[in-house]
Amino acid sequence: MAANSPLVSLFKPNVNLNLVAQTTLAIVRVTVGIMMVHNGFDKLADIESFANAYVAYLGLPFPIFLSYIAAYTELIGAPLVAFGLLTRPAALGLFSTMCVAMYHHIKVAGLSLPYLELSAIYASIFLFFAINGAGLFSVDAVITQWLSTSALSSKAKQIMKLEKSLEASATEAKV
């Protein structure tokens, strides 16, 4: 598959070839993904209450339906971000739910930082991953390499430790 195909572009991370930066991105991605999952469970625990208190309060149509969309976006999207699988679309969905949460907080309490703080931090992080992808230590990077062997530079492959494992696999296959 061509290195510039839309499918490769979906998975390919923006590559900073610094090992410390890639490790930090992976830690942030996993931490935020794990921390976000409980929000989806909290919504599903009492979906009608959440729908009335948050979605209907904003005047959005179909509050129960939109509450389920938000809950499942968090339940499915957060682990996808944590694993680095389909990171861009998952992070975009989570960024969208955080934007609605920020709008709710502003409508309820104005520009009160204690209310906005957590949803703004989450939104910023998810926007970052929606734009930049998951980084080299992710399933997306492995899929990118699988789809197109020329999509990632040799330095990026070295950082991912893929070259050594691919060479070992090729050697075992020949034997």
Contacts in CASP RR format, 6 or more apart in sequence:
PFRMAT RR
TARGET T0000
AUTHOR 0000-0000-0000
METHOD contacts of the structure
MODEL  1
MAANSPLVSLFKPNVNLNLVAQTTLAIVRVTVGIMMVHNGFDKLADIESF
ANAYVAYLGLPFPIFLSYIAAYTELIGAPLVAFGLLTRPAALGLFSTMCV
AMYHHIKVAGLSLPYLELSAIYASIFLFFAINGAGLFSVDAVITQWLSTS
ALSSKAKQIMKLEKSLEASATEAKV
1 7 0 8 1.000
1 8 0 8 1.000
1 147 0 8 1.000
1 148 0 8 1.000
2 8 0 8 1.000
2 148 0 8 1.000
3 148 0 8 1.000
3 150 0 8 1.000
3 151 0 8 1.000
5 147 0 8 1.000
5 148 0 8 1.000
7 147 0 8 1.000
8 144 0 8 1.000
8 147 0 8 1.000
8 148 0 8 1.000
8 151 0 8 1.000
10 86 0 8 1.000
10 88 0 8 1.000
10 89 0 8 1.000
11 86 0 8 1.000
11 140 0 8 1.000
11 141 0 8 1.000
11 143 0 8 1.000
11 144 0 8 1.000
11 147 0 8 1.000
12 140 0 8 1.000
12 141 0 8 1.000
12 144 0 8 1.000
12 151 0 8 1.000
12 152 0 8 1.000
13 87 0 8 1.000
13 132 0 8 1.000
13 133 0 8 1.000
13 134 0 8 1.000
13 135 0 8 1.000
13 136 0 8 1.000
13 138 0 8 1.000
13 140 0 8 1.000
13 141 0 8 1.000
13 144 0 8 1.000
14 131 0 8 1.000
14 132 0 8 1.000
14 133 0 8 1.000
14 135 0 8 1.000
15 135 0 8 1.000
15 136 0 8 1.000
15 152 0 8 1.000
15 153 0 8 1.000
15 156 0 8 1.000
16 22 0 8 1.000
17 153 0 8 1.000
17 155 0 8 1.000
17 156 0 8 1.000
17 159 0 8 1.000
19 159 0 8 1.000
22 135 0 8 1.000
22 136 0 8 1.000
22 137 0 8 1.000
22 159 0 8 1.000
23 137 0 8 1.000
25 134 0 8 1.000
25 135 0 8 1.000
25 137 0 8 1.000
26 134 0 8 1.000
26 135 0 8 1.000
26 137 0 8 1.000
26 138 0 8 1.000
28 125 0 8 1.000
29 81 0 8 1.000
29 82 0 8 1.000
29 84 0 8 1.000
29 87 0 8 1.000
29 129 0 8 1.000
29 134 0 8 1.000
29 135 0 8 1.000
29 138 0 8 1.000
30 82 0 8 1.000
32 78 0 8 1.000
32 81 0 8 1.000
32 82 0 8 1.000
32 122 0 8 1.000
32 125 0 8 1.000
32 126 0 8 1.000
33 77 0 8 1.000
33 78 0 8 1.000
33 79 0 8 1.000
33 81 0 8 1.000
33 82 0 8 1.000
34 78 0 8 1.000
34 82 0 8 1.000
35 78 0 8 1.000
36 74 0 8 1.000
36 77 0 8 1.000
36 78 0 8 1.000
36 81 0 8 1.000
36 94 0 8 1.000
36 122 0 8 1.000
37 74 0 8 1.000
37 75 0 8 1.000
37 78 0 8 1.000
37 79 0 8 1.000
39 74 0 8 1.000
39 78 0 8 1.000
40 70 0 8 1.000
40 71 0 8 1.000
40 72 0 8 1.000
40 74 0 8 1.000
40 75 0 8 1.000
40 78 0 8 1.000
41 71 0 8 1.000
41 75 0 8 1.000
42 50 0 8 1.000
43 50 0 8 1.000
43 67 0 8 1.000
43 70 0 8 1.000
43 71 0 8 1.000
43 74 0 8 1.000
44 68 0 8 1.000
44 71 0 8 1.000
44 75 0 8 1.000
47 64 0 8 1.000
47 67 0 8 1.000
47 68 0 8 1.000
47 71 0 8 1.000
48 64 0 8 1.000
50 67 0 8 1.000
50 71 0 8 1.000
51 63 0 8 1.000
51 64 0 8 1.000
51 66 0 8 1.000
51 67 0 8 1.000
52 63 0 8 1.000
54 67 0 8 1.000
54 101 0 8 1.000
54 104 0 8 1.000
55 63 0 8 1.000
55 66 0 8 1.000
55 67 0 8 1.000
55 70 0 8 1.000
56 63 0 8 1.000
57 104 0 8 1.000
57 107 0 8 1.000
57 108 0 8 1.000
58 100 0 8 1.000
58 103 0 8 1.000
58 104 0 8 1.000
58 107 0 8 1.000
60 66 0 8 1.000
70 97 0 8 1.000
70 100 0 8 1.000
73 93 0 8 1.000
73 94 0 8 1.000
73 96 0 8 1.000
73 97 0 8 1.000
74 94 0 8 1.000
74 97 0 8 1.000
76 90 0 8 1.000
77 90 0 8 1.000
77 93 0 8 1.000
77 94 0 8 1.000
78 90 0 8 1.000
78 94 0 8 1.000
80 86 0 8 1.000
80 87 0 8 1.000
80 90 0 8 1.000
81 87 0 8 1.000
81 90 0 8 1.000
81 91 0 8 1.000
81 94 0 8 1.000
81 126 0 8 1.000
81 129 0 8 1.000
81 134 0 8 1.000
83 138 0 8 1.000
83 139 0 8 1.000
84 134 0 8 1.000
84 135 0 8 1.000
84 138 0 8 1.000
84 139 0 8 1.000
84 140 0 8 1.000
85 134 0 8 1.000
85 138 0 8 1.000
85 139 0 8 1.000
85 140 0 8 1.000
85 143 0 8 1.000
86 140 0 8 1.000
87 129 0 8 1.000
87 130 0 8 1.000
87 133 0 8 1.000
87 134 0 8 1.000
87 135 0 8 1.000
87 138 0 8 1.000
87 140 0 8 1.000
88 129 0 8 1.000
88 130 0 8 1.000
88 131 0 8 1.000
88 133 0 8 1.000
91 126 0 8 1.000
91 127 0 8 1.000
91 128 0 8 1.000
91 129 0 8 1.000
91 130 0 8 1.000
91 133 0 8 1.000
92 126 0 8 1.000
92 130 0 8 1.000
93 126 0 8 1.000
93 130 0 8 1.000
94 122 0 8 1.000
94 126 0 8 1.000
95 123 0 8 1.000
95 126 0 8 1.000
95 127 0 8 1.000
95 130 0 8 1.000
98 119 0 8 1.000
98 120 0 8 1.000
98 122 0 8 1.000
98 123 0 8 1.000
98 126 0 8 1.000
99 123 0 8 1.000
101 119 0 8 1.000
101 123 0 8 1.000
102 116 0 8 1.000
102 119 0 8 1.000
102 120 0 8 1.000
102 123 0 8 1.000
105 112 0 8 1.000
105 115 0 8 1.000
105 116 0 8 1.000
105 119 0 8 1.000
106 116 0 8 1.000
108 115 0 8 1.000
109 115 0 8 1.000
109 116 0 8 1.000
133 140 0 8 1.000
134 140 0 8 1.000
134 141 0 8 1.000
135 141 0 8 1.000
136 152 0 8 1.000
136 156 0 8 1.000
136 159 0 8 1.000
136 160 0 8 1.000
137 160 0 8 1.000
141 152 0 8 1.000
141 156 0 8 1.000
141 160 0 8 1.000
142 160 0 8 1.000
142 162 0 8 1.000
144 151 0 8 1.000
144 152 0 8 1.000
145 151 0 8 1.000
145 152 0 8 1.000
145 157 0 8 1.000
145 160 0 8 1.000
145 162 0 8 1.000
152 160 0 8 1.000
154 163 0 8 1.000
157 163 0 8 1.000
END
